[in-house]
Amino acid sequence: MLALKINGITFKNPIMVASGTYGYGNEVSDFVNLSKFGAIITKSVTRNPREGNPPPRIFEVSSGMLNSIGLANLGVEKYIDEKIPYLNKIDTNVIINIAGTRINDYVETLEMLDSADSNHIGYEINISCPNVKEGGMEFGVSPDMTLKLTQELRARTEKILIMKLSPNVTSIADIGLAAQKGGADAVSAINTVMGMSVDINTKKPRLSTTMGGLSGPCIKPVALANVHKLFNSLDIPIIGIGGISNCDDIIEFILTGATFIQLGTINYKHPNLVENLAGELENYLKNHSIDHINNMVGDLMI
């Protein structure tokens, strides 16, 4: 009823955890049953270690959160040595998020991960991060760059390839079409929206980088609109992201055109929310006499 496939790989349900919101996966394993997810998407990894942006780099706002982490991570060599042995033990699909500043960064990181002794089933490619000063976004705002990067990565792996898209573009459909043409198996949308907050007493921005990525329930309408635009243009699956907090939100995204969804900001407040959501989703299907969740995708009455 809930099982789905991408590129021949089975997912027990459409619920994934968004990159960065569960760290590398091992941080929450003592109090969250990770096997309840259809997939775990790990924190971004880059070719070389990154310290990220200076603090403050997280601030809670009305109905959401601003962050400017800056892709802080331990680099691909340590990731392979220290994180993959644990990830190999998780009883669900593992997808590794890759970020970079140049095409070669992405390519080298993917090649190293692809040759590692790892059970991961695919990659989510971050071309849409607004929290770094260089790279990343230049791919996400250009169809030509997205096409070139996707083609380069597709030529180097048979694993699932997902391109993560930004809403901070003129036409997300054009970027999605470029990813599809380049050989992506799916796209995920959306990454965070550019946002800002100011302390009126100090007259300073709340984040050290002035602006950062806005996530949480406040961006859900933006995410739904972008998912629907992509659904009307693409033939590959869409993974919906943005402000999902309950089963009703999941159903909205699926009706709008998402085949899968990712839980993000809500994980900081309710990290074990997933344990109830799959059951609630099944109950919805039964109550509406829907045989399989695929029959709901894009079933919007317009």
C-alpha positions as YAML, in Angstrom:
chain: A
units: angstrom
residues:
- id: 1
  name: MET
  ca: [0.00, 0.00, 0.00]
- id: 2
  name: LEU
  ca: [2.87, 2.40, 0.80]
- id: 3
  name: ALA
  ca: [5.85, 0.70, -0.86]
- id: 4
  name: LEU
  ca: [7.40, 2.61, -3.78]
- id: 5
  name: LYS
  ca: [10.38, 2.28, -6.10]
- id: 6
  name: ILE
  ca: [13.01, 4.52, -7.65]
- id: 7
  name: ASN
  ca: [15.35, 2.99, -10.22]
- id: 8
  name: GLY
  ca: [14.40, -0.52, -9.08]
- id: 9
  name: ILE
  ca: [15.07, 0.17, -5.39]
- id: 10
  name: THR
  ca: [12.13, -0.43, -3.03]
- id: 11
  name: PHE
  ca: [11.21, 2.09, -0.32]
- id: 12
  name: LYS
  ca: [8.91, 0.75, 2.40]
- id: 13
  name: ASN
  ca: [7.04, 4.06, 2.49]
- id: 14
  name: PRO
  ca: [7.33, 7.56, 0.97]
- id: 15
  name: ILE
  ca: [8.63, 9.23, 4.16]
- id: 16
  name: MET
  ca: [12.26, 10.36, 4.16]
- id: 17
  name: VAL
  ca: [14.27, 12.48, 6.56]
- id: 18
  name: ALA
  ca: [15.72, 15.67, 5.08]
- id: 19
  name: SER
  ca: [19.45, 16.19, 4.88]
- id: 20
  name: GLY
  ca: [20.96, 17.91, 7.90]
- id: 21
  name: THR
  ca: [18.00, 17.39, 10.23]
- id: 22
  name: TYR
  ca: [19.23, 14.03, 11.60]
- id: 23
  name: GLY
  ca: [22.95, 14.69, 11.30]
- id: 24
  name: TYR
  ca: [24.66, 11.60, 9.92]
- id: 25
  name: GLY
  ca: [22.01, 9.29, 11.36]
- id: 26
  name: ASN
  ca: [23.88, 7.95, 14.38]
- id: 27
  name: GLU
  ca: [23.10, 10.98, 16.55]
- id: 28
  name: VAL
  ca: [19.44, 10.01, 17.06]
- id: 29
  name: SER
  ca: [19.53, 6.23, 16.76]
- id: 30
  name: ASP
  ca: [19.17, 5.71, 20.54]
- id: 31
  name: PHE
  ca: [15.70, 7.28, 20.68]
- id: 32
  name: VAL
  ca: [14.32, 7.08, 17.14]
- id: 33
  name: ASN
  ca: [13.47, 3.91, 15.21]
- id: 34
  name: LEU
  ca: [15.19, 4.80, 11.94]
- id: 35
  name: SER
  ca: [13.76, 1.70, 10.24]
- id: 36
  name: LYS
  ca: [10.36, 3.43, 10.14]
- id: 37
  name: PHE
  ca: [11.60, 5.78, 7.42]
- id: 38
  name: GLY
  ca: [11.50, 4.96, 3.73]
- id: 39
  name: ALA
  ca: [14.99, 6.49, 3.59]
- id: 40
  name: ILE
  ca: [17.49, 8.47, 5.64]
- id: 41
  name: ILE
  ca: [19.24, 11.30, 3.80]
- id: 42
  name: THR
  ca: [22.43, 12.18, 5.59]
- id: 43
  name: LYS
  ca: [23.93, 15.56, 6.34]
- id: 44
  name: SER
  ca: [25.79, 17.07, 3.38]
- id: 45
  name: VAL
  ca: [29.32, 15.83, 2.77]
- id: 46
  name: THR
  ca: [31.91, 17.75, 0.73]
- id: 47
  name: ARG
  ca: [35.25, 16.84, -0.83]
- id: 48
  name: ASN
  ca: [37.17, 18.57, 1.97]
- id: 49
  name: PRO
  ca: [36.21, 19.31, 5.60]
- id: 50
  name: ARG
  ca: [34.29, 22.53, 6.23]
- id: 51
  name: GLU
  ca: [33.96, 24.42, 9.50]
- id: 52
  name: GLY
  ca: [30.88, 26.20, 8.23]
- id: 53
  name: ASN
  ca: [29.80, 29.72, 9.05]
- id: 54
  name: PRO
  ca: [30.58, 31.42, 12.37]
- id: 55
  name: PRO
  ca: [27.83, 31.64, 15.01]
- id: 56
  name: PRO
  ca: [25.13, 32.67, 15.41]
- id: 57
  name: ARG
  ca: [23.91, 30.43, 12.60]
- id: 58
  name: ILE
  ca: [20.46, 29.24, 13.74]
- id: 59
  name: PHE
  ca: [17.54, 31.38, 14.83]
- id: 60
  name: GLU
  ca: [13.92, 30.43, 15.43]
- id: 61
  name: VAL
  ca: [11.35, 32.67, 13.74]
- id: 62
  name: SER
  ca: [7.57, 32.64, 13.59]
- id: 63
  name: SER
  ca: [6.44, 29.28, 12.16]
- id: 64
  name: GLY
  ca: [9.94, 28.29, 11.16]
- id: 65
  name: MET
  ca: [13.69, 28.54, 11.48]
- id: 66
  name: LEU
  ca: [16.53, 30.46, 9.86]
- id: 67
  name: ASN
  ca: [19.82, 28.67, 9.45]
- id: 68
  name: SER
  ca: [23.19, 29.48, 8.00]
- id: 69
  name: ILE
  ca: [25.25, 26.43, 8.90]
- id: 70
  name: GLY
  ca: [27.42, 26.75, 5.81]
- id: 71
  name: LEU
  ca: [27.66, 23.01, 5.07]
- id: 72
  name: ALA
  ca: [29.86, 22.27, 8.09]
- id: 73
  name: ASN
  ca: [31.04, 18.66, 7.78]
- id: 74
  name: LEU
  ca: [34.02, 16.38, 8.31]
- id: 75
  name: GLY
  ca: [34.89, 15.81, 4.63]
- id: 76
  name: VAL
  ca: [34.49, 12.70, 2.51]
- id: 77
  name: GLU
  ca: [37.58, 10.79, 3.75]
- id: 78
  name: LYS
  ca: [36.52, 10.89, 7.40]
- id: 79
  name: TYR
  ca: [32.90, 10.34, 6.37]
- id: 80
  name: ILE
  ca: [33.88, 7.06, 4.73]
- id: 81
  name: ASP
  ca: [36.04, 5.98, 7.67]
- id: 82
  name: GLU
  ca: [33.84, 7.12, 10.55]
- id: 83
  name: LYS
  ca: [30.22, 7.27, 9.36]
- id: 84
  name: ILE
  ca: [29.69, 4.60, 6.73]
- id: 85
  name: PRO
  ca: [30.37, 1.65, 9.08]
- id: 86
  name: TYR
  ca: [27.44, 2.83, 11.21]
- id: 87
  name: LEU
  ca: [25.20, 3.68, 8.25]
- id: 88
  name: ASN
  ca: [25.71, 0.14, 6.91]
- id: 89
  name: LYS
  ca: [23.89, -1.16, 10.00]
- id: 90
  name: ILE
  ca: [20.73, 0.98, 9.58]
- id: 91
  name: ASP
  ca: [17.68, -1.05, 8.61]
- id: 92
  name: THR
  ca: [16.45, 1.30, 5.91]
- id: 93
  name: ASN
  ca: [17.65, 2.93, 2.70]
- id: 94
  name: VAL
  ca: [20.49, 5.42, 3.10]
- id: 95
  name: ILE
  ca: [20.96, 8.28, 0.63]
- id: 96
  name: ILE
  ca: [24.05, 10.48, 0.93]
- id: 97
  name: ASN
  ca: [23.72, 14.21, 0.32]
- id: 98
  name: ILE
  ca: [26.68, 15.70, -1.57]
- id: 99
  name: ALA
  ca: [27.55, 19.40, -1.81]
- id: 100
  name: GLY
  ca: [30.36, 21.22, -3.59]
- id: 101
  name: THR
  ca: [31.65, 24.47, -5.02]
- id: 102
  name: ARG
  ca: [32.94, 23.15, -8.36]
- id: 103
  name: ILE
  ca: [31.91, 20.29, -10.64]
- id: 104
  name: ASN
  ca: [35.13, 18.45, -9.75]
- id: 105
  name: ASP
  ca: [34.22, 18.66, -6.05]
- id: 106
  name: TYR
  ca: [30.95, 16.86, -6.67]
- id: 107
  name: VAL
  ca: [32.53, 14.32, -9.04]
- id: 108
  name: GLU
  ca: [35.44, 13.40, -6.77]
- id: 109
  name: THR
  ca: [33.20, 13.10, -3.71]
- id: 110
  name: LEU
  ca: [30.74, 10.86, -5.53]
- id: 111
  name: GLU
  ca: [33.50, 8.68, -6.99]
- id: 112
  name: MET
  ca: [35.03, 8.14, -3.55]
- id: 113
  name: LEU
  ca: [31.68, 7.27, -2.01]
- id: 114
  name: ASP
  ca: [30.75, 5.02, -4.91]
- id: 115
  name: SER
  ca: [33.91, 2.96, -4.46]
- id: 116
  name: ALA
  ca: [33.60, 2.75, -0.66]
- id: 117
  name: ASP
  ca: [32.42, -0.37, 1.16]
- id: 118
  name: SER
  ca: [28.98, 1.08, 1.68]
- id: 119
  name: ASN
  ca: [25.36, -0.05, 1.44]
- id: 120
  name: HIS
  ca: [23.96, 3.37, 0.53]
- id: 121
  name: ILE
  ca: [21.52, 3.25, -2.36]
- id: 122
  name: GLY
  ca: [21.94, 6.70, -3.84]
- id: 123
  name: TYR
  ca: [22.85, 10.37, -3.70]
- id: 124
  name: GLU
  ca: [20.98, 13.62, -3.24]
- id: 125
  name: ILE
  ca: [22.97, 16.40, -4.90]
- id: 126
  name: ASN
  ca: [22.75, 19.76, -3.15]
- id: 127
  name: ILE
  ca: [22.78, 22.41, -5.89]
- id: 128
  name: SER
  ca: [20.48, 24.71, -3.97]
- id: 129
  name: CYS
  ca: [22.06, 25.78, -0.70]
- id: 130
  name: PRO
  ca: [21.71, 29.52, 0.07]
- id: 131
  name: ASN
  ca: [24.00, 29.30, 3.09]
- id: 132
  name: VAL
  ca: [27.44, 29.34, 1.46]
- id: 133
  name: LYS
  ca: [29.21, 32.24, -0.17]
- id: 134
  name: GLU
  ca: [30.54, 30.30, -3.14]
- id: 135
  name: GLY
  ca: [29.37, 27.46, -5.35]
- id: 136
  name: GLY
  ca: [26.28, 25.32, -4.93]
- id: 137
  name: MET
  ca: [23.68, 27.86, -5.94]
- id: 138
  name: GLU
  ca: [25.41, 28.66, -9.23]
- id: 139
  name: PHE
  ca: [24.43, 25.19, -10.39]
- id: 140
  name: GLY
  ca: [20.94, 25.43, -8.96]
- id: 141
  name: VAL
  ca: [19.99, 28.64, -10.76]
- id: 142
  name: SER
  ca: [21.27, 27.66, -14.20]
- id: 143
  name: PRO
  ca: [19.62, 24.97, -16.36]
- id: 144
  name: ASP
  ca: [22.84, 24.59, -18.36]
- id: 145
  name: MET
  ca: [24.99, 24.10, -15.26]
- id: 146
  name: THR
  ca: [22.42, 21.73, -13.75]
- id: 147
  name: LEU
  ca: [22.39, 19.68, -16.96]
- id: 148
  name: LYS
  ca: [26.18, 19.51, -17.11]
- id: 149
  name: LEU
  ca: [26.59, 18.53, -13.47]
- id: 150
  name: THR
  ca: [23.84, 15.92, -13.62]
- id: 151
  name: GLN
  ca: [25.36, 14.36, -16.75]
- id: 152
  name: GLU
  ca: [28.81, 14.23, -15.15]
- id: 153
  name: LEU
  ca: [27.47, 12.48, -12.06]
- id: 154
  name: ARG
  ca: [25.15, 10.17, -13.98]
- id: 155
  name: ALA
  ca: [28.12, 8.91, -16.00]
- id: 156
  name: ARG
  ca: [29.86, 7.86, -12.78]
- id: 157
  name: THR
  ca: [27.22, 5.96, -10.84]
- id: 158
  name: GLU
  ca: [24.40, 3.50, -11.28]
- id: 159
  name: LYS
  ca: [22.98, 4.37, -7.88]
- id: 160
  name: ILE
  ca: [19.91, 6.58, -7.47]
- id: 161
  name: LEU
  ca: [20.66, 10.20, -8.40]
- id: 162
  name: ILE
  ca: [18.45, 12.94, -6.94]
- id: 163
  name: MET
  ca: [18.98, 16.64, -7.66]
- id: 164
  name: LYS
  ca: [17.85, 18.97, -4.85]
- id: 165
  name: LEU
  ca: [16.29, 22.14, -6.24]
- id: 166
  name: SER
  ca: [16.03, 25.70, -4.98]
- id: 167
  name: PRO
  ca: [12.91, 27.88, -4.97]
- id: 168
  name: ASN
  ca: [15.15, 30.94, -5.34]
- id: 169
  name: VAL
  ca: [15.10, 30.75, -9.15]
- id: 170
  name: THR
  ca: [13.20, 32.25, -12.07]
- id: 171
  name: SER
  ca: [11.76, 28.89, -13.19]
- id: 172
  name: ILE
  ca: [12.13, 25.77, -11.07]
- id: 173
  name: ALA
  ca: [10.54, 23.74, -13.87]
- id: 174
  name: ASP
  ca: [13.41, 24.64, -16.22]
- id: 175
  name: ILE
  ca: [15.95, 23.50, -13.62]
- id: 176
  name: GLY
  ca: [13.98, 20.30, -13.05]
- id: 177
  name: LEU
  ca: [13.82, 19.58, -16.78]
- id: 178
  name: ALA
  ca: [17.59, 20.05, -17.02]
- id: 179
  name: ALA
  ca: [18.11, 17.55, -14.19]
- id: 180
  name: GLN
  ca: [15.76, 15.08, -15.87]
- id: 181
  name: LYS
  ca: [17.52, 15.47, -19.22]
- id: 182
  name: GLY
  ca: [20.86, 14.93, -17.51]
- id: 183
  name: GLY
  ca: [19.76, 11.56, -16.18]
- id: 184
  name: ALA
  ca: [18.47, 12.25, -12.66]
- id: 185
  name: ASP
  ca: [16.20, 9.56, -11.24]
- id: 186
  name: ALA
  ca: [14.26, 12.12, -9.18]
- id: 187
  name: VAL
  ca: [14.30, 15.70, -7.92]
- id: 188
  name: SER
  ca: [13.71, 16.93, -4.39]
- id: 189
  name: ALA
  ca: [12.05, 20.30, -3.80]
- id: 190
  name: ILE
  ca: [12.30, 22.64, -2.18]
- id: 191
  name: ASN
  ca: [15.42, 23.65, -0.34]
- id: 192
  name: THR
  ca: [15.15, 26.63, 2.00]
- id: 193
  name: VAL
  ca: [13.88, 30.07, 1.01]
- id: 194
  name: MET
  ca: [16.21, 33.03, 1.51]
- id: 195
  name: GLY
  ca: [15.30, 34.87, 4.71]
- id: 196
  name: MET
  ca: [16.50, 37.35, 7.32]
- id: 197
  name: SER
  ca: [15.75, 38.51, 10.87]
- id: 198
  name: VAL
  ca: [16.97, 41.58, 12.82]
- id: 199
  name: ASP
  ca: [17.44, 42.23, 16.53]
- id: 200
  name: ILE
  ca: [15.83, 45.66, 17.00]
- id: 201
  name: ASN
  ca: [17.82, 46.34, 20.17]
- id: 202
  name: THR
  ca: [21.29, 45.74, 18.76]
- id: 203
  name: LYS
  ca: [20.23, 46.63, 15.20]
- id: 204
  name: LYS
  ca: [22.16, 43.57, 14.04]
- id: 205
  name: PRO
  ca: [21.04, 40.63, 11.91]
- id: 206
  name: ARG
  ca: [20.22, 37.50, 13.89]
- id: 207
  name: LEU
  ca: [22.63, 35.45, 11.74]
- id: 208
  name: SER
  ca: [26.34, 36.09, 11.30]
- id: 209
  name: THR
  ca: [25.87, 35.90, 7.53]
- id: 210
  name: THR
  ca: [22.98, 38.42, 7.62]
- id: 211
  name: MET
  ca: [20.73, 36.13, 5.56]
- id: 212
  name: GLY
  ca: [20.15, 32.41, 5.63]
- id: 213
  name: GLY
  ca: [17.77, 29.64, 4.71]
- id: 214
  name: LEU
  ca: [14.18, 29.82, 5.98]
- id: 215
  name: SER
  ca: [12.45, 26.49, 6.64]
- id: 216
  name: GLY
  ca: [9.43, 25.17, 8.53]
- id: 217
  name: PRO
  ca: [5.63, 25.51, 8.20]
- id: 218
  name: CYS
  ca: [5.90, 29.09, 6.91]
- id: 219
  name: ILE
  ca: [7.33, 27.89, 3.58]
- id: 220
  name: LYS
  ca: [4.83, 25.07, 2.95]
- id: 221
  name: PRO
  ca: [2.64, 27.07, 0.50]
- id: 222
  name: VAL
  ca: [5.77, 28.00, -1.48]
- id: 223
  name: ALA
  ca: [6.90, 24.37, -1.50]
- id: 224
  name: LEU
  ca: [3.52, 23.08, -2.63]
- id: 225
  name: ALA
  ca: [3.41, 25.55, -5.52]
- id: 226
  name: ASN
  ca: [6.88, 24.55, -6.68]
- id: 227
  name: VAL
  ca: [6.15, 20.84, -6.42]
- id: 228
  name: HIS
  ca: [3.03, 21.35, -8.54]
- id: 229
  name: LYS
  ca: [5.01, 23.27, -11.17]
- id: 230
  name: LEU
  ca: [7.50, 20.42, -11.35]
- id: 231
  name: PHE
  ca: [4.75, 17.79, -11.52]
- id: 232
  name: ASN
  ca: [3.26, 19.53, -14.53]
- id: 233
  name: SER
  ca: [6.63, 19.45, -16.34]
- id: 234
  name: LEU
  ca: [8.57, 16.34, -15.33]
- id: 235
  name: ASP
  ca: [8.27, 12.59, -15.88]
- id: 236
  name: ILE
  ca: [10.51, 11.57, -12.96]
- id: 237
  name: PRO
  ca: [9.43, 11.36, -9.29]
- id: 238
  name: ILE
  ca: [9.36, 14.47, -7.11]
- id: 239
  name: ILE
  ca: [10.32, 14.38, -3.44]
- id: 240
  name: GLY
  ca: [8.41, 17.15, -1.67]
- id: 241
  name: ILE
  ca: [10.01, 19.15, 1.14]
- id: 242
  name: GLY
  ca: [8.90, 22.20, 3.09]
- id: 243
  name: GLY
  ca: [7.06, 22.62, 6.37]
- id: 244
  name: ILE
  ca: [5.66, 19.10, 6.67]
- id: 245
  name: SER
  ca: [4.53, 18.52, 10.25]
- id: 246
  name: ASN
  ca: [1.76, 15.91, 10.12]
- id: 247
  name: CYS
  ca: [-0.05, 13.37, 7.94]
- id: 248
  name: ASP
  ca: [-2.34, 16.00, 6.41]
- id: 249
  name: ASP
  ca: [0.71, 17.88, 5.15]
- id: 250
  name: ILE
  ca: [2.04, 14.70, 3.54]
- id: 251
  name: ILE
  ca: [-1.27, 14.12, 1.77]
- id: 252
  name: GLU
  ca: [-1.26, 17.72, 0.48]
- id: 253
  name: PHE
  ca: [2.17, 17.22, -1.06]
- id: 254
  name: ILE
  ca: [1.19, 13.92, -2.66]
- id: 255
  name: LEU
  ca: [-2.00, 15.35, -4.14]
- id: 256
  name: THR
  ca: [0.05, 18.27, -5.45]
- id: 257
  name: GLY
  ca: [2.42, 15.92, -7.26]
- id: 258
  name: ALA
  ca: [5.05, 14.55, -4.85]
- id: 259
  name: THR
  ca: [5.67, 10.80, -4.86]
- id: 260
  name: PHE
  ca: [7.86, 10.97, -1.75]
- id: 261
  name: ILE
  ca: [8.28, 13.57, 1.01]
- id: 262
  name: GLN
  ca: [10.98, 14.61, 3.46]
- id: 263
  name: LEU
  ca: [10.53, 15.65, 7.08]
- id: 264
  name: GLY
  ca: [12.86, 18.51, 7.94]
- id: 265
  name: THR
  ca: [12.53, 21.27, 10.53]
- id: 266
  name: ILE
  ca: [9.89, 19.34, 12.49]
- id: 267
  name: ASN
  ca: [12.58, 16.78, 13.40]
- id: 268
  name: TYR
  ca: [14.18, 19.28, 15.78]
- id: 269
  name: LYS
  ca: [10.95, 19.41, 17.79]
- id: 270
  name: HIS
  ca: [9.57, 15.89, 17.29]
- id: 271
  name: PRO
  ca: [12.39, 13.59, 16.12]
- id: 272
  name: ASN
  ca: [10.25, 10.46, 16.47]
- id: 273
  name: LEU
  ca: [7.22, 11.81, 14.58]
- id: 274
  name: VAL
  ca: [7.77, 9.27, 11.80]
- id: 275
  name: GLU
  ca: [6.74, 6.41, 14.07]
- id: 276
  name: ASN
  ca: [3.07, 7.39, 13.73]
- id: 277
  name: LEU
  ca: [2.96, 8.89, 10.24]
- id: 278
  name: ALA
  ca: [3.19, 5.71, 8.15]
- id: 279
  name: GLY
  ca: [0.24, 4.20, 10.06]
- id: 280
  name: GLU
  ca: [-1.80, 7.38, 9.70]
- id: 281
  name: LEU
  ca: [-1.08, 7.45, 5.98]
- id: 282
  name: GLU
  ca: [-2.23, 3.84, 5.60]
- id: 283
  name: ASN
  ca: [-5.43, 4.62, 7.49]
- id: 284
  name: TYR
  ca: [-6.15, 7.53, 5.17]
- id: 285
  name: LEU
  ca: [-5.80, 5.27, 2.13]
- id: 286
  name: LYS
  ca: [-8.08, 2.65, 3.64]
- id: 287
  name: ASN
  ca: [-10.69, 5.20, 4.69]
- id: 288
  name: HIS
  ca: [-10.77, 6.61, 1.15]
- id: 289
  name: SER
  ca: [-10.69, 3.19, -0.57]
- id: 290
  name: ILE
  ca: [-7.34, 3.92, -2.25]
- id: 291
  name: ASP
  ca: [-5.44, 0.72, -3.09]
- id: 292
  name: HIS
  ca: [-1.97, 2.24, -3.34]
- id: 293
  name: ILE
  ca: [-0.42, 5.59, -2.56]
- id: 294
  name: ASN
  ca: [0.72, 5.93, -6.19]
- id: 295
  name: ASN
  ca: [-2.93, 6.43, -7.12]
- id: 296
  name: MET
  ca: [-2.94, 9.68, -5.13]
- id: 297
  name: VAL
  ca: [0.06, 11.33, -6.74]
- id: 298
  name: GLY
  ca: [-1.04, 14.52, -8.48]
- id: 299
  name: ASP
  ca: [-4.72, 13.66, -7.98]
- id: 300
  name: LEU
  ca: [-5.62, 17.30, -7.49]
- id: 301
  name: MET
  ca: [-9.14, 18.34, -8.46]
- id: 302
  name: ILE
  ca: [-8.75, 21.53, -10.50]
...
